Structures are given as C-alpha cells and as structure tokens.
Amino acid sequence: MIDAAVSSNPPSRLRDIRQNTLAGLTTAFALVPECIAFALVAQLNPLMGLYGAFFICTITALFGGRPGMISGAAGSMAVVIVALVAQHGAQYFLATVLLSGLVMMLFGALRLGKLVRMVPHPVMLGFVNGLAIVIALSQLEHFHHPTPSGPVWLQGTPLAIMLGLTLLTMLVTWLLPRVTRAVPPALAAILGVGVLTHVFNVPTPTLGDMARIAGGLPLFQFPSVPLDLETLRIIAPYAVLMAIVGLLETLLTFNLTDEITASRGQPNRECLALGAANVVSGLFGGMGGCAMIGQTMINLGSGGRSRLSGVVAGVMILMFILFLSPAIERIPLAALAGVMFVVAQETFAWGSLRVLGKVPRNDAIVIVAVTIITVFTDLAVAVLCGIVIAALNFAWQHAREIRADVADNADGSRTYLPHGTLFFASTARFLELFDAQRDPQQVVLDCRYLRLADHSAIAAVQVLSERYARAGKQLQVTALSERCRKLLLRAGVGLAAGRDGAGMA
C-alpha cells in the first residue's frame, strides 16, 4: 500500500504542475488587454501596464499570502491617478506608485489585514456583483471603433463578425468542460478562435489594434522628481487613495478566493507582498496594481491553485513583451471579450437575487447599494458606503433591544435591571427607562446584564446619576463587571461603596 501511494505521487505532482502552468498561461492572455486598457485610461504607455502586471503578478504569487489569487495593473487604481498624470506627468505617477507600495507594506506590517473580517457578507455580495457588471460593461469597448469624432459602435458585417466570434468563444468555454478537462476551456477558446480567424483571414479587431506590446527588459529608474516636501504634498493624497483602493480590492478578492478554494490564506502577508510588488514596479517603470477578480476567477476556473499559476502568468507577460508580441498581437479581441463575459457571468452571485426577498430588508439594501455604487463610482466608495450602512443598521437594531425589568423592594427601594449593550445609539432609550421624579428615594441600578461599551455609555450613567441627585434621591449601582468598573474609574466617574456594590459619587 505504501509503495502504491508513493508511486502515484509523481504523476499527481506532474498533473498539478501541468494544470497550474496551463492556468497561468490562460490568465496571462486575459491580463494583457486589461493592463493595456488600464494604461490607456491612465494616459500612460501601454508597456507600463504590462511591466506592472509582470512585477505585481510574479512577486505576489511568490511571496503573497493567497496562492491562486492573481494581481496585476488594476483599473480601479488606474482611474485614481488620471488627474495626477495629466497635471504632473509619468514620473510623478511612478513616485506615487512607490509611495503607495510603502503604505501597503505599513498596513501589512501593522497586521491590519484582519480588518477585512469586519466586512459584512452583504457588502461582499454587492462587491462581487458590482465588479461582475463592471467586467461585462468594460468589454463593450471592444465593440466600438475609433473615428475623428470619437468611438462609435460597430455596424453591419464588422459587428456581426465580432458578435459571432464572441458567442463562439463563450460556447467553447461553456461546453468544452463537458467533453474534456485536459485543457482549460478559456485557453482552448482563445487559441481556437485565434487560429480560426488567422486561417480564414477573418477581418476583426485584434490585440495589436489596441497597442503594440513589443519591448525590452524593464530597466531600473528611480522616479526623476524632486525629493522635497512639495513633491510629497502632490503625490501623498494619490498614494494613500491608491493604497486604500488596492488593499480593499485585494482583501475582498482574498476573501472570495478563500471561499472558492475552501482554504485560508494570510491577509497580512498578502498586504506586505502587494506593497513590495508596487514598490518594485514603481522603480522599474511599471503601473501600480492589486488583486484582479476577473483574472483570479479565470485562474481558479482553469485549475490554478498554487503559486506556480501566478508565477507563470507573470513571467508569460514578460515573454509576450520580449519574444511573442507578433503572435499575441494577432489574438482577436472578440475571443478575449467572450472569455471575460463568461467570467462576469460566473462571478455574479446569482443566488443573491433569489435571497433578496428573504434576507432582512436592511441587508438587501446593502447588497443593492454596494452593487450600484461599485458600477457608477468606484470600489472604495462602494465598500465604505456598504460598511457604514451595515454599521448604522447594526447600531439601530441593538439600540432598540435595550430594556429593563423593574421591581419594588420590601424596604421601599426600587431596582432597575437593564438588559443589553449601552453605547452611543442606545443611550437615549436607556435614559427613557428611568423616572427620577416619581421613583422612591432609594434606586438601585443592577448592571449584571448591562454592558457599557463606549464613552457615551459612561456619560449616560453619569447623566442618570445627576438626574437623581437633582431630585434629592440616591442612585446605587450594583453588580458592575470588573471591566465596566475600570471603564468608569478611568473616565473619572467616582464610585462610592454601597450596600451591594457602588453608589455614584
């Protein structure tokens, strides 16, 4: 039995290597047009996008905390720096990439990656749905052609060819897994449609129509900007915003990858690796980047689970630039658009539509709001809005839950036994539970089921004590937990010993 297990190991390892290599190659094909498009959006040389993809994809794959996840020059970060490039040029942009990488590394070094666990599930669903829609809408650009008055929709035969090749790519991607899983369906679709258009000389836009990708090795070049406070004043806001957007998209994609692979990665390590990758990219003339959900889905769907798939994807980008540009530039844009349409369809959480009427209304609002805001603004705004909405809903629900049992004692005193958490949103309702004017001279506040959460809770207890004092009555606080007692004492609220616990001084 042992011999059999050992002998079956090498074939299994070779199968994994083959599977991850093919997955990385497939992902590389999908990375190229996205990185070129994002570079053009940022008004940069397309090679800067490809160099950025090479460095960021390779470094995060080698040293990051989430094998199988793909990072590259991302559109969400490109949009952030359009104004910077237009006003100050590419060198200031590279300095911004460098600084944003340092911010990301600091985030990881402070072990703040675990904060992603605070993102509610409805926000995750909205994030996934919004990005799926963005991925699909971004492919529509391939169905335009440039004119002196601006891009216009393809018409007639060119549009029919584009639609036909896109649908053919999608059909191959959907149907091939039913026949064989020896080759990733996306790779087979891209290469198959590419060969078809080349053999039959089909007139359709290709990757080479977007930009020429031939180039040399990236060279070390420290950004040629003045190293002074004025430069820092210019680039710091953009760098911080790039870091926030990049970390958000990376950590949310990180969570999604954990869920798909049924494994757990290391978020802080991923933040450190992403920051280092951006620093290196900035020093070698590349764009900044982060995790890319579309390419990650392609990699995972093609069987990529190890670091090898990401390394292959990154290295193949460099191979395309150095040696394979003539062949890569012939790939039809329709084939790449078809694959990305399938990715968008598979990324969208269709199950969220079915549960919208079943989940609490506030959660449904969060899902829809984050989806819409992601499509019309950007990811950072959408996620922050979603978290704020979810947090306000949480606070409102908990504020309504605070209540108190009231009992009159044999000695003429009255005991209040509140239940719940006392915090900023529940203080008003907490104070409404008491009637200082009508209560007897001795009032006991039994805190065994009450938790003081913040400074607003301390202030509420102090206000309650002052109300009874003005009415000439005594409030006695009992059964305070050690934590709550220390919280009151630290805030300077005096406690005098009482019959069962403490009285307010």
Secondary structure, 3 states (H helix, E strand, C coil): CHHHHHHHHHHHHHHHHHHHHHHHHHHHHHHHHHHHHHHHHCCCCHHHHHHHHHHHHHHHHHHCCCCCCCEECCHHHHHHCHHHHHHHCHHHHHHHHHHHHHHHHHHHHCCCHHHHHHCCHHHHHHHHHHHHHHHHHHHHHHHEECCCCCCEECCHHHHHHHHHHHHHHHHHHHHHHHHCCCCCHHHHHHHHHHHHHHHCCCCCCEHHHHCCCCCCCCCCCCCCCCCCHHHHHHHHHHHHHHHHHHHHHHHHHHHHHHHHHCCCCCHHHHHHHHHHHHHHHHHCCCCCCEECHHHHHHHHHCCCCCHHHHHHHHHHHHHHHHHHHHHHCCCEHHHHHHHHHHHHHHHCCCHHHHHCCCCCHHHHHHHHHHHHHHHHCCHHHHHHHHHHHHHHHHHHHHHHHCEEEEEECCCCCEEEEEEEEECCCCHHHHHHCCCCCCCCCEEEEECCCEEECCHHHHHHHHHHHHHHHHCCCEEEEECCCHHHHHHHHHCCCCEEECCCEEEEC
